[in-house]
Amino acid sequence: MTLKERLEFCSICEKREVNLKTGLACSITNEKPDFEDKCQSFIKDEQEADRRLELSLRAAGNARTQDGSAKPSRNKLYGLVVLILGLVVFLLSMIIGILMIVTGISFIIKGFQQDKVLKKNKLFNAKLSN
């Protein structure tokens, strides 16, 4: 077990002590922890454990989700709702975009066809004038 892993235990132990010389230490030995698998003097500080868990939950994710909830189920639900709304908006915008493209092409085709009708009418009127 590494020192970092041991200090995780010490950070939520009621017997923890912050020493300016060594940092986090045991109040019994005034030293850094040296136990291997389990500290015989460990007494869990429930309030500190809950506080640290809350901090870790809030820190999880990325900068865009900083203000999110500390509850994973709520964040997953929010994410799913936003994802679905985003897909709906995306699909609607694609549909609207496609409709606009098709409508634009239809107007262009109509304009070319009208040019043909005008040319044909101009030729017909020229024949009438002769």
N, C-alpha and C positions, 0 to 999 in steps of 0.2 A: 504494500500500500504506500502510495507516495505521500509526501508532506501535504500537498494540495488536497488530496482525498481525506487525510486526517483532519485538516483544518475545516473541511465541510462539516464534520461532526462537531468540532469545537465551536464553530460559529453559531450552532443552535443548542449548545449545552449551557445549563444554568451556571456551571462552574467556569465559564469563559471569563477571560480578563484581558484587557488591552494594556500591553506593556509598551511604553515609549521606546524601550531598548530593543525588544524582540518582536513587537507586534502582538498578534493574537496568541495568547498563551493560556495554560491551565492555571487556575488560582490555587490549586493544590501543590503543584510542583514549581510554579513560576517559570516554566520552560515550554518550549514548543512540544507538541504531542509526539510521543514515540511508540505508541501502541501499534500492534500489527493488524489485527482483525477487528477488535472491539475494545473500547475503553471501559474498564471496570467501574470507573467513577462517573460515567456519562449519565446525566439526567436531562432529558429533553425539555427545552424551553418552548412550550407549545406556541406561545405568542410570537416569539422570534421566528420560529419555523414557519408559521402562517404568514408573517410579514415578508420573509425572504421568498416564499413561494409566490405571493402576490406580486412582488417586484419582478421576479423571473417571468411570470405570466404576462405582465404588462410590457416587459422588454422584448418578448418574443415577437417575431415578425420583422417587418421592415419599417422604414421611416413613414411610409404612406399610411400605415395602420397604427401609428402612435396613439391616437385617441380612441382606439377600440376598447372593447370590454376585456376584462380579465377572464371571461368565461369562454372557453373554446367553442362550446355549442352555439353560443350567441354569435360569435364571430363567423363561424361556418355558415349560419343561417343568413346573416347580413351579406356575406360574400356571395352566397348562392342567389339571393334576391337581386343584388347589384349585377351579377353576371347575367342572369336571365333578362333583366331589364336592358342591359347593354346589348345583348343579342337581339332582342326585339327591336330596339332602336336601330341597330345596325341593319337588320333585315328590312325594316320599313324604309330606311334611307336608301338601301339598295333597290328596293321595289320602286320607290319614288324616282330614284335616279334612272332606272331602266325605263320607266314610263316616260320620263322627260326625254330620254334619248330617242325612244321610238316615236314620240310625238314630234320631236325636232326633225327626224328623218322623214316622217310623213309630210310635214310642211314643206321640206325641201323638194321631195318628189312631186307634191302638188304644184309647187312653183314652177318646176321644169315642165310639167304637163301643161300648165296654163300658158307658159311661153310657147309651147308647140301649138296650142289652140289659137293664140294671138297671131303667130306666124301664118298659120293656115287661113285664119280670117283675113289677115292683111293681103295674102295672095288672092283670096277669093274676091275681096273688094277691089283689088287691082284689076282683076279680070272683068268685074262689073263696070269699071270705069272705061274700059276700052271699048 
